Amino acid sequence: MLALRDLQWRRRRFAIAVMATATAFAMSLLMSWVNARLHNEPGKILDVLGVDAWVVDERTSGPFTASRVVPADLAQEVARRPGVAAAHPVVLLHSTMQARSTRDVT
């Protein structure tokens, strides 16, 4: 009963606490969604390109996040491994292009 009586006289403080809690909850949901998207994106790109895996240098965090050169003949070495039907070298380069506006290009 005391808590309800306290809320009656401190409505503004209660509303601020509810808004802060709702904001914190919304931010945690947003961060969870962004994290899930970042983890799912490489798999979707592999599906779109019709490949099973990427081969990158062990010092690279991934094929889309950093540029590190690996020898082109590595594709032939990977193709000779058991269970590999085909392997092709691919060059990805991320840059910007300025025409009418600045755009990211890969």
N, C-alpha and C positions, 0 to 999 in steps of 0.2 A: 504494500500500500504506500509505503514511503517513497519507493522508486517512481510510482505513477504520479504522486504528488509533486515530486521533484521535476518530472518531465513537463508537468503542467506549467511550471514557472520558468522553465529553461527550454522553450521550444526552439529558439534560434540555435542554441548549442547542440541540441539533439538533431536538428536538420543538417547542421554542418557535419556532425559525426556520421550521419547516414550517407551524405554525399561523398565524404572522404572514403568511407568503406566501399561504396558502390564504384567510385573511381579506381580504387586499388584492385577491386575484383575485375573490373573491365580491363584494366591494364594487364593483369595476369592472364586473362583469356586471350588478349591480343598477342602477348608475347608467346603464349603456347601455340597459337595459330601460325605465327611467323616461323617459329622453330619447326613445326611439323612441315610447313611448306618448304623450308630449306632442306630438310632431310628427304623429302619426296621428290624434289625437282630432278636430281641426277637420274633417278630411275625412269622418270617420265621422258627425259631426253634420250636415254638409251632405247626406250620403246619407240620413240618417234623415228630415230635413225635406223632401227632394225638391227641393233647390235646387242651382244651379250655383256661386253665389258670394255673398259678402257685400260690401256697400259700407259702408265706415266712414270716419270722418274721418281725414285723413292724419296727424294728431298722436296717433292712438290706436294702441296696440299690437295690438288685435284686438277683435272683437265681444264676447268673453266675459271680457276682462281689465280693461276700464276702461269707465266710463260717460262718454260725450261726446255731446252733442245735435247732430244734423244736421237740417236743415229737412225737414219731411215731404214737401214738393213735390219733393225730390230724387228720389223714386221715379218720378215722372212723367218727369223729365228722363232718368233712366237707361232707362226703358221706351222712350223715343224713339230710343235708340241702335241702330245696325244690329246684328242678330243677337240682340237681346233680345226674348224672347216676352212676358214680363211682369215687373213689378217691384212689390213691395209693401213699405210701411214696416212695420218691426217695432220694438217697444220691449222691451228686455231690462233687467231690474233685479235685481240680486243683493242679498239682504238676509237677515236671520235672523228666525225666528219662534219664540216661546216659548209652548208649550202645556204639555204635561207635561214635555217636555224641549226644549232648544234645537235647532232644525233650520235648515239652510240652505234657502232657497227662491229660485227664479228666476221 
